[in-house]
Amino acid sequence: MKFSNNMDKSTPPEPSADFFIGNIPVFGDCVLAPMTGFSDPPYRFLCRTFGSSLSYTVFINAMDVLDKWERTLPDMLFLPQERPFLIQLFDNDEDRILAAALKIQQLKPDAIDLNMGCSTRRVSGRGAGAGLLKDPAKIARIVHRLHTSLDIPITAKIRIGWDQDSRNYLDVTRAFEENGGAMIAVHARTREQAYSGQADWETIADIKRNLSIPVIGNGDVRSVEDIQGLKTETGCDGVMIGRAAVGNPWIFQRRRREDISREELSTVLSNHLAAMLTFYGNPKGLELFRKHLVRYLEPENISLHDRRTLLTQSSVSEFILNLAGLGYNLSLEDPEGTAGLSGLPF
Ligand SMILES: Cc1cc2nc3c(=O)[nH]c(=O)nc-3n(C[C@H](O)[C@H](O)[C@H](O)COP(=O)(O)O)c2cc1C
């Protein structure tokens, strides 16, 4: 975070924004990526307390917003401290995207993010997610309609093209910007690559050179050094971190995982598990916590047998006892007594 050069020692310096989404200031240049199954409200909020500067929901199907509203609501809950808060939508149908965005606007997010990156066959195969990249004219129409119909900014998350022969990221990003798009996040792989090969950071630099709106770089940021590396190589305004942030919220503090003590890890495990139990209830909160736990414990020296015991434990109290036996002391106020989906704050 940058600070203005305030010479008056009696007043604290005003923090200055790292970049803006429309006229919304964003303080901080690292952002937790939307990740279905991981960046849910508890983990989003935890990462914000560590320095992630924006909150994205996971991708939400516009059809579900229109037909199964209640089911989509939990993913769209947020704390006031989580602003700027972006709700991410995906679909291939222009009218449905607009109708869903208008409905979502009632929840008062700070922006609506259009997913143009999902590579799965189920989504991209029907022209949604990365499937939209094939048709920049359609992107232009969608963004124009959203921009002229909504009161909040439109952002997008893209890949760099459908495949190696159609890396049309400049057509896509220009169509997005020219029609009112306010910020773009770029996962620097094609749809064909899915998660294979290496993210091509040079494409992020190319987009940054050609656009005036903020550009968030994404793909293969695995370490604290990579954060600065991506910024320096591309000039991007922000850095989005996905897989490397799972089990490692300290990356947003620009601290190395190997420097985190057992005590600090235990405190974060306590807070994260407590938030999961409050949000999802017991036992769902514990069950969903397991995949985070695997990642938290990856760098720790724990036998396969002990890991297995932990990951199959269905009682929260036993789970905490197991962890204590391994030297990780969690303190939860009321481990078994949480209600779940009791709303925020957790
Ligand atoms: C398990 C998982 C779920 C994801 N879900 C979403 C999603 O809902 N919306 C989205 O835009 N990207 C999603 N992504 C893509 C990430 O946001 C990110 O672009 C990608 O993981 C590359 O960044 P990384 O190398 O830092 O992981 C997902 C990725 C993973 C691994």
The ligand as an ORCA input file, in Angstrom:
! r2SCAN-3c Opt
* xyz 0 1
  C     -10.472    -25.240     -7.495
  C     -10.530    -24.030     -8.382
  C     -11.739    -23.369     -8.556
  C     -11.817    -22.222     -9.370
  N     -13.002    -21.560     -9.477
  C     -13.054    -20.392    -10.184
  C     -14.241    -19.592    -10.217
  O     -15.266    -19.930     -9.608
  N     -14.202    -18.430    -10.932
  C     -13.087    -18.036    -11.612
  O     -13.095    -16.973    -12.244
  N     -11.954    -18.753    -11.587
  C     -11.910    -19.912    -10.882
  N     -10.736    -20.603    -10.810
  C      -9.532    -20.077    -11.491
  C      -8.722    -19.211    -10.508
  O      -9.437    -18.064    -10.145
  C      -7.366    -18.796    -11.139
  O      -7.646    -18.054    -12.299
  C      -6.495    -19.969    -11.501
  O      -6.432    -20.909    -10.448
  C      -5.062    -19.508    -11.855
  O      -4.480    -18.842    -10.767
  P      -3.378    -19.568     -9.814
  O      -2.261    -20.055    -10.707
  O      -2.929    -18.498     -8.867
  O      -4.061    -20.725     -9.140
  C     -10.654    -21.763    -10.031
  C      -9.454    -22.425     -9.847
  C      -9.367    -23.542     -9.044
  C      -8.038    -24.223     -8.852
*
